[in-house]
């Protein structure tokens, strides 16, 4: 939940933080804009505490199977999410057409 609150805090600079939602999946937690799976902001891969990772989506580029391409980045602690501030803001600006 700490990672979710960090992302929410970062995004509150440009949108109402109530628009940021979380969906727990078996292998990751998806952070979504307006609780819409088509507007994935990032994914938090925190199931294995020795292999933390954040996946970012700052474009609409799609893979061969039609899903959006994620940039998965390993981190050593949750607070490193703050370092992705610009990419997180960019993703939401793309969705909101800001």
C-alpha positions in Angstrom: 0.0 0.0 0.0 3.0 2.3 0.6 3.8 2.3 -3.1 0.2 3.1 -4.0 0.2 6.1 -1.6 3.5 7.3 -3.1 2.1 7.2 -6.6 -1.1 8.9 -5.5 0.9 11.7 -3.8 3.0 12.3 -6.9 -0.1 12.4 -9.2 -2.0 14.8 -6.9 0.1 17.6 -8.4 -1.9 17.4 -11.6 -5.2 15.4 -10.8 -7.5 14.8 -8.0 -6.0 11.9 -6.0 -9.4 10.3 -5.8 -9.0 9.4 -9.5 -6.1 7.1 -8.7 -7.2 3.5 -8.0 -5.5 0.2 -7.2 -6.4 -3.3 -8.4 -4.6 -6.2 -6.8 -3.7 -9.1 -9.2 -1.9 -12.3 -8.5 1.5 -11.2 -9.6 1.3 -7.3 -9.3 -0.8 -4.4 -8.3 -2.1 -2.2 -11.0 -2.4 1.6 -10.4 -5.1 2.9 -12.6 -6.6 6.3 -13.6 -10.4 6.4 -12.9 -10.3 2.7 -12.0 -10.1 1.9 -15.8 -7.8 -0.9 -16.9 -7.3 0.8 -20.2 -5.6 3.7 -18.2 -2.9 1.8 -16.4 -0.4 4.3 -14.8 2.0 1.7 -13.5 2.3 -1.8 -12.0 3.9 -2.6 -8.7 5.6 -6.0 -8.6 6.1 -6.4 -4.8 5.2 -10.0 -4.2 8.8 -11.0 -3.8 10.5 -8.6 -1.4 13.9 -9.5 -2.8 12.9 -8.6 -6.3 10.8 -5.4 -6.2 10.0 -3.8 -9.6 7.9 -1.0 -11.0 6.4 -1.2 -14.5 5.8 2.2 -16.3 3.5 2.9 -19.2 4.4 6.3 -20.7 3.2 5.6 -24.3 0.5 3.8 -26.2 3.0 1.5 -27.9 1.6 -2.0 -28.1 3.3 -5.4 -28.2 2.5 -8.2 -30.8 -0.3 -9.5 -28.5 -2.0 -6.1 -28.3 -1.1 -5.2 -24.8 0.7 -2.0 -24.0 4.5 -2.2 -23.6 5.6 -1.8 -20.1 9.1 -0.7 -19.0 9.8 -2.9 -15.9 12.5 -1.4 -13.6 14.0 -3.2 -10.6 14.1 -1.2 -7.4 15.6 -2.0 -4.0 13.2 -0.1 -1.8 9.6 1.3 -2.2 10.7 4.9 -1.8 12.6 4.7 -5.1 9.2 5.3 -6.8 9.7 9.0 -6.2 12.5 8.8 -8.8 9.9 8.0 -11.5 7.8 11.2 -10.9 8.3 12.6 -14.3 7.3 9.4 -16.1 4.2 8.9 -13.9 3.1 12.5 -14.5 3.7 12.1 -18.3 1.5 9.0 -18.4 -1.4 10.7 -16.7 -1.0 13.8 -18.9 -1.2 11.5 -22.0 -4.4 10.0 -20.7 -5.9 13.3 -19.7 -4.7 15.0 -22.9 -3.1 17.8 -20.8 
